[in-house]
Amino acid sequence: MSETLETSGQLGVWADEIRAIGNTNPLLNFEPNPFGQLDLERSHPGGLAQFVTTKSTTLSSLFREALTFSKGLAAAKRISEKGSRLQSETGLSTIYLAGGLIGLKHDGFDLNLPIVLWPAQLGHRVEDFEVAITGSPMVNPGLSSALEVSYGVKLDADRLLGVLAQANDLMPLEVLEYVTSLVGSNANLEAKRLLVVGNFAVEPILLQNDMPRADTALLRTLAGLDAAPADSELEPEVQLVLDADAVQEGIVAKALAGDSFSVETLPGCGYTQTVVNVLANLALAKKSVLVVTPRRQTLDELADRLASIGLAGLGIRSAASWFDIVSAISRHEKASPVAFTAAKEVRATAKSQVEEYFSVLSTKNEALNASVTEILSTLATLSLMPHAPTATARISKSKLLQHQDRTVAMDLLTKAFELGEFQYGPQDTPWFGATFSDETDLQHVTDLASKLAASFDEISTAMAAFVAKLNLKPAAKFEDWGTLLQLAAGVRLTLDRFVEDVYQRDLGPLMIATGPRTSRSEMSGSDRRKLRKLAKEYLRPGMHVADLHVALTEIQDQKALWDSLALTSTAPSIVTGVSDLQVRYQAFAADLAEVQTHLDSSSETVPFARLPLKELGEALSKMSTDLNPLRNSAERAELLVELREVGLGDVSREFSRLHVQREHIAVELDQVFWQSALEYSVAKDARILGFTAERIEVIESDFKSADAAVVALGAADLASTQSGAWHASLLAHPAEALALKELLRSKTASYRALFQAAPNIAPNLASVVLASPFEVPNLVAAARFDVVLVLDAAGTTVAENLAALSRAKQVVAFGDTAIAGAFGFEIECHEVPLAPEESDDSVFEVVRKVFGIKTLQRSWRQNGQSLGRLVNREFYQNRISFEPTASEYLGDSNFSLVSVKTLDAELEKTIALIEEHAASSPEKSLMVGTASVEFAERLRLAVSKKKAQRPELGEFFDAHGREKFEIATIAELSHRIADVVIFSLGLESSPEILGDPNSRKFVANLLVSARSRIIAVSALDQIPEGWPLAKLLNDVFGAVAEPILDSEVSGDPMLADLALRLRKLGVRANLGFGENLELVLSYGNRAGVIQADWLQLNAPLVESLRLNPALLEAMAWKLIRVHSFELFSDPQTLALRIAISMGLPASTRQAVLFEERSKDDTDTGWGDSGSSNDRRLKEDKPPHWG
């Protein structure tokens, strides 16, 4: 048979730990303690009589001598502060009046037990306290247990309290006699009259009495007796009621699936909202939940957060049960159905559209094995190289895939380079691309080119003289010569047949009269005959023209052309030598045409006939004198055939144009390949071109709105669902409904009373219970729960939570070991406090070791994290992922250090800072921490005096609810949060609290408590090296001058390119700022962050499109969404638009982006290799522009 908790000894270990709660328990081991007790037996008889009669009196009435009053006042203050702190940090109500004392030491039992306890209150007055009994007496549960264990007798608590009620004294002799009578005359009980006000706690005794009688699966697993079960394979759907990132949502799903585990709650990472989502989903699944935490504030914050989203009363607090039950009923009655399903359908549609776009970016083309994003990134990487490739040629789509392995292409292009193919481009020589059938053909053409070059000047001179005689404009191109000669020949022919006056006459009517019939319709027959006769009169005598209309039309055209070419207004005329020049021109033109047929036939090449005469002469001269481009022409021609066959003909031509060097062939080929690959991808997936910037913006906006709507309706849907169950239970159990109504009329309704009155209705009101782990035995009795959530679990042990754990099947423990530990606490005030020692593993650590852990490490603090990098580095191993604020980028700091010379000056400065904050920023909560107990007390006294001097500030000191102004030592702080924290060191010659073994956690807790700002004040410039935490605190004080560095290196080339363009426009741009901001910029006092869609392909959509942008906007960043296609298609226009949105004057549109530099200003001018990317940026155009 397997071991049990009892036989294994684990139950005994837990029992010992429970007995050690509070270090010493004055209800079991009472000892007189003037430092932390008020002994009313030593009070003034008159004051005591008043107290017995009225159950209330002042401390000054009880202790009337100055010395005893002073001691009593100090003790009362300590008791009150201890009670308040324990109430806040453990949920324990500890201020009691203890009456009567039973000692068992004479019988060998080390026990001194008070008999009766009255709940008491110490109300602070000006220089006094009011001591009051606030409740009915109860018997010390430790006494009952001790008598039964030691003597085997049972104490009748009701009888004892009955005796007490009949007496006129608070501790009558009859009570002592009754207790001693129970054990008989053989016992040696020592019974004493006792009336002491102090700090007492019955809960540890109740926990001990509640030790589990039987093993449970959860306890056995925690004890290591059974192996932890495998995690559930279920993936339940989560219904969020508050925004959650992917990790938070995963934690909710894991809890909903029934898994036990720990959740590490790094500061600012959504602790409370995660718990709220867990509770909402467990409630929706109709699971009963017990939430335990020692801190009352945590429970109140949780209840407030639930109420803020319309789920008031979802959790029933032990300290506010009636209020929470009434709130739950009110919620049930007001709830109404919401269109939650429809909202989810809208979100699903919007999500699919965004996912389609992201799929277009991220899906790899199977043939290319690359996505569009990868292609764009590769091209951007190439553009940022020192010698950025500039080739814009394309590989044909039919040949592209064979060049994924570019070995063949490299071999061919390298061979072309070696043959000199890239030495000359089409802009360098007319011989570029020339082809010849053989060497004889080559020789013939080159000879012909030399002949043309030799005769060009001669024919140019002759033509120039000829044109000058005609007084016409000089020819610009070779083809103009032909036009001029044709005009001269035509004029000569005309004047041979017609008189010169024919050029002076308006020939329009004559052309109509002599034209075809269709042209005669506008002219009468008589007019036509007259004009035909007139036209013939222009013929020279004896001349005949076959078609007079055609001849007149030619004359009209000659006249128009002559007028356009004539330098002065003259009639067409003739000169001698036209025929000779025509012959010479035609011969030259024929030779020129023959040479042209062997040259490059590309559409980019301008034919010789259309070249300006000067360029033609230069070309012919170059062709005749420089035959180097024709070297290896035969081999190159054969190689070009091979290149064209594999789709690289255009590439080779481009490389020739660029004069690509051997070492640049590979990168230029890469550029060409990936440009061609992009076009190939676009052609294969038509959706790519459909995602314009406008459309992307719309679908992203639609998704954000739809997702926010679903989360906003999540709580309302839960409320509606629970409302239906509530109304159904009322109809099914009318008697219980009446009993519940009567219970609520009493204005008191505990969890236990609720289930006693309405056991079938109660689960619809109290499925979630919020309590201190110490309250569980008395609060829920024998109730069982599906799940227990242990909050602030790093600061409490398994033993302290045993009552809760023994009642549940599943546990989820939330905690942060960097700021909390299971230190334990003291119930009583002692003059020399017992040094708290961290217990064995906290419940958080035990659950982590047994069941595993999830970590909340994404900070969502809208004000950033004060001293974020230091806190992250020193306490969290850089695991917190947080964003810097815009103000930090602009140079502001959320931490400041005030150095003073003396401790008195530190006190004065700290009070001044408190006063300044209360006057100028009363809307922000404030907390003051110090490392000195004595200095904390000095601060409190000084603040009290200041409040008396400036009563108008009193409202601030009473405001902010649970974030009310507080002065505390760093050891006293526990999970506190405030907008502003002042850390006044308070040390001069001794480390005091810094010497505590847990001081590192204390400092961490202080630093993470600040929501927006930390102000440090110190009289020490440097913490002495020998002091504990000296390095840490010196780092803290030195962090004021520690800037957030940017890496200036981005893993993304497109952003690096964009940053360079923005800097050229005068915008400050930094790459890799913080941890997650790839590119941030500022202009003036505006700061912006670039959000690139291609960097978010693998991020959860909710985070990348909604939560992260909302956080950054709250941090005062201007969000600039950049889409990959938009950036790649027109990077310069996008950069300019971004710059203008940041405040750059609109006139900058006309500014020259890159000014030309003189050669002396360039790298090459200084003898270095040119590395500037300016030309690339200026000339850059998207590959798909062609």
Secondary structure, DSSP 8 states (H G I E B T S, - for coil): ----TTTTTHHHHHHHHHHTTTSS-TTTB----TTT-EEGGGS-HHHHHHHHHHSEEEHHHH--SHHHHHHHHHHHHHHHHHHHHHHHHH----EEEEEEEEE-GGGT---EEEEEEEEEEEEEETTEEEEEE-S--EE-HHHHHHHHHHH-----HHHHHHHHHH-SSSS-HHHHHHHHHHH-TTS--EEEEEEEEEE--SHHHHHHHT--SS--HHHHHHTTSS--------------SS---HHHHHHHHHHHTT--EEEEE-TTS-HHHHHHHHHHHHHHTT--EEEE-S-HHHHHHHHHHHHHTT-TTSEEEGGGHHHHHHHHHHHHHH-----HHHHHHHHHHHHHHHHHHHHHHH--BTTTTB-HHHHHHHHHHHHTSTT---------HHHHGGGSSTHHHHHHHHHHHHTTTTT--TTT-TTTT---SSHHHHHHHHHHHHHHHHHHHHHHHHHHHHHHHHTB---SBHHHHHHHHHHHHHHHHHHHHB-GGGGTS--HHHHHHHS-GGGTTTS-HHHHHHHHHHHHTTB-TT---S-HHHHHHHHHHHHHHHHHHBSSS------TTHHHHHHHHHHHHHHHHHHHHHS---TTS--GGGSBHHHHHHHHHHHHH--GGGTTHHHHHHHHHHHHHTT-HHHHHHHHHHT--GGGHHHHHHHHHHHHHHHHHHHH-THHHH--HHHHHHHHHHHHHHHHHHHHHHHHHHHHHHHHHHHHHHHH-HHHHHHHHHHHHTT---HHHHHHH-TTTGGGT-SEEEE-TTTHHHHHTT--EEEEEETTGGGSBTTTTHHHHTTEEEEEEEE-TTT-------SS--SS-------S-BHHHHHHHHH-EEEE-B---TT--TTHHHHHHHHHTT--B----HHHHTT--SEEEEE-SSHHHHHHHHHHHHHHHHHH-TTS-EEEEES-HHHHHHHHHHHHHHHHH-GGGHHHHT-SGGG--EEEETTT--S--EEEEEEE---SS--GGGGSTTHHHHHHHHHTTEEEEEEEEES-SS--TTSTTHHHHHHHHHGGG----B-S--S-HHHHHHHHHHHHTT-EEEEEETTTEEEEEEETTEEEEEEEGGG-TTS-HHIIIIIHHHHHHHTT-EEEEE-HHHHHH-HHHHHHHHHHHTT--GGGGGS-SS----GGGSTGGGTS-----HHHHHH---GGG-
